[in-house]
Structure formats: structure tokens, C-alpha cells
Amino acid sequence: MSARDKFLALVDHKRTGPDHGLFRVPTRSDRNMSGTWRELDDGRLLLHDFGGDSVHEIVAAVGLSMQDLFPEPITGHARSERRAFPASDCLRAVAFEGTVMLAIGAAMMAGEALDRGRLVVALERVNGALSAAGLGVIRDR
């Protein structure tokens, strides 16, 4: 069984391409699929959570180890990847955060108190998606 098949059998997921997709992060009550996965040509499985949980926490939550993400011991140096995850997966994973930022902006326009903490979390998640897609980041000030 491939690393991809082992992991996807244990999480709620959606394929967005032949070698990549989204998954519901098992370390928390994830309402939206905020994790993304990609299988490399050599069988390695890359995982990223835009909510901030580490890969170690995610694999442990489903009863796997980091070694389960790699088909065999890696020797030598793997070729570098230009971009770890497709930009479309990154955008899908953080689409909800745009809605959060819009709601906070509307509340501000109506004179309501600003939930700065939640706004910062949304911005961090969007920046994480931009970074994983190999793009720049947004400044919060």
C-alpha cells in the first residue's frame, strides 16, 4: 500500500488532481478541509495544514508515523520541488478565511468591536497558503 493510500484511508479527503488533494485535519474539529496533500513522483507524501498543526501531530492522530509518508529510506539528495502544492489547493483550503476577513470588515464598518485575534489567525492561514504555493505573503500592518 502506498504512503498516499495509507494516509487517505484514515482521513476524510477530496482529490483535486491525480496526485494531490485536500483533507480534513484529524487533530481538531476541522469544519472545512484545511489540509492539503501531494504525492511526489518517488512516492513521498507531502502534507500541510493551513490551521497550523504539524505533520507530526497529524500523522500521530491517525496512528501513523513519519516513516509511513516515505515509501523507502531516502538516500542521497532528492531533486528540489519548485512548488510543494498546487495553488488551487492552497486557495481551496483557505477560502473560508476570506469570508472571515469579510465578516470582520463588515462588523468594523458597522461600528462593532474588532476581533483582531481572529483577523490575525485568518491572515496567518492565508499567508501559509501563499507560502506553500510558492508565492509572497501579505503584511498585517
C-alpha positions as CSV (number, residue, x, y, z in Angstrom):
1,M,0.0,0.0,0.0
2,S,1.4,3.4,-0.9
3,A,2.0,6.2,1.6
4,R,-0.9,8.1,0.0
5,D,-3.3,5.2,0.3
6,K,-2.3,4.6,3.9
7,F,-3.0,8.2,4.9
8,L,-6.1,8.8,2.8
9,A,-7.7,5.7,4.1
10,L,-7.7,7.3,7.6
11,V,-8.9,10.8,6.9
12,D,-11.9,12.5,5.2
13,H,-10.4,13.8,1.9
14,K,-11.2,15.1,-1.6
15,R,-8.9,14.6,-4.6
16,T,-8.4,17.8,-6.6
17,G,-6.0,16.2,-9.1
18,P,-4.3,12.9,-9.8
19,D,-1.5,13.4,-7.3
20,H,-3.0,16.0,-4.9
21,G,-6.0,17.0,-2.9
22,L,-7.5,18.3,0.4
23,F,-8.2,16.6,3.7
24,R,-10.0,17.3,7.0
25,V,-7.3,17.7,9.6
26,P,-7.8,15.0,12.3
27,T,-6.1,16.9,15.2
28,R,-9.1,19.2,15.7
29,S,-12.7,19.7,14.8
30,D,-12.0,20.9,11.2
31,R,-15.2,22.1,9.7
32,N,-13.5,22.8,6.3
33,M,-10.8,20.8,4.6
34,S,-7.8,22.9,5.7
35,G,-5.1,20.3,5.0
36,T,-3.6,19.6,1.6
37,W,-1.6,16.6,0.4
38,R,0.6,15.9,-2.6
39,E,2.2,12.7,-3.7
40,L,5.6,13.1,-5.4
41,D,6.9,11.0,-8.3
42,D,9.1,8.9,-6.0
43,G,6.1,8.1,-3.7
44,R,6.8,10.5,-0.9
45,L,3.7,12.1,0.6
46,L,3.7,15.8,1.5
47,L,1.2,17.2,4.0
48,H,0.4,20.7,5.0
49,D,-2.2,22.1,7.4
50,F,-3.2,25.8,7.0
51,G,-4.5,25.7,10.5
52,G,-1.0,25.3,11.8
53,D,-0.9,21.8,13.2
54,S,2.4,20.0,12.5
55,V,2.8,17.0,10.2
56,H,4.0,15.0,13.2
57,E,0.7,15.8,15.1
58,I,-1.4,14.9,12.1
59,V,0.2,11.5,11.4
60,A,0.2,10.6,15.1
61,A,-3.6,11.5,15.3
62,V,-4.4,8.8,12.7
63,G,-2.0,6.2,14.1
64,L,0.8,6.6,11.6
65,S,4.5,7.7,11.9
66,M,6.6,10.0,9.8
67,Q,8.2,7.0,8.2
68,D,4.8,6.0,6.7
69,L,4.9,9.1,4.5
70,F,8.0,7.8,2.7
71,P,7.9,4.6,0.6
72,E,11.5,3.6,1.4
73,P,14.5,5.1,3.1
74,I,15.7,8.2,1.2
75,T,19.3,8.1,0.2
76,G,21.2,10.8,-1.5
77,H,19.6,14.1,-2.2
78,A,16.1,14.4,-3.7
79,R,15.5,16.8,-6.5
80,S,14.1,20.1,-5.3
81,E,10.5,20.9,-5.9
82,R,9.6,24.3,-7.4
83,R,6.2,24.3,-5.6
84,A,5.1,21.9,-3.0
85,F,1.4,22.2,-3.5
86,P,-0.8,23.4,-6.4
87,A,-2.0,27.0,-5.8
88,S,-5.6,25.9,-6.4
89,D,-5.5,23.5,-3.4
90,C,-4.0,26.2,-1.3
91,L,-6.8,28.6,-2.2
92,R,-9.5,26.0,-1.6
93,A,-8.0,25.2,1.8
94,V,-8.2,28.8,3.0
95,A,-11.3,30.1,1.1
96,F,-13.2,30.2,4.4
97,E,-10.7,32.6,5.9
98,G,-11.6,35.2,3.2
99,T,-15.2,35.0,4.4
100,V,-14.0,35.5,8.0
101,M,-12.0,38.6,7.0
102,L,-15.0,40.0,5.1
103,A,-17.3,39.5,8.1
104,I,-14.8,41.2,10.4
105,G,-14.5,44.1,8.0
106,A,-18.3,44.4,7.8
107,A,-18.5,44.4,11.6
108,M,-15.9,47.2,11.7
109,M,-17.9,49.2,9.1
110,A,-21.0,48.9,11.3
111,G,-19.0,50.2,14.3
112,E,-18.8,46.9,16.1
113,A,-15.7,45.8,18.0
114,L,-12.8,44.4,16.0
115,D,-11.9,40.8,16.7
116,R,-8.2,41.4,16.0
117,G,-7.1,38.0,17.2
118,R,-9.3,36.1,14.7
119,L,-8.3,38.5,12.0
120,V,-4.6,37.7,12.7
121,V,-5.4,34.0,12.5
122,A,-7.1,34.4,9.2
123,L,-4.2,36.4,7.8
124,E,-1.7,33.8,9.1
125,R,-3.6,31.0,7.3
126,V,-3.8,32.9,4.1
127,N,-0.1,33.7,4.3
128,G,0.6,30.0,4.9
129,A,-1.3,29.1,1.8
130,L,0.6,31.7,-0.3
131,S,3.9,30.4,1.1
132,A,3.0,26.7,0.4
133,A,2.1,27.7,-3.2
134,G,5.5,29.4,-3.6
135,L,4.1,33.0,-3.6
136,G,4.7,36.1,-1.4
137,V,3.0,37.0,1.8
138,I,0.7,39.8,3.0
139,R,1.6,42.1,5.8
140,D,-0.9,42.7,8.6
141,R,0.1,46.3,9.3
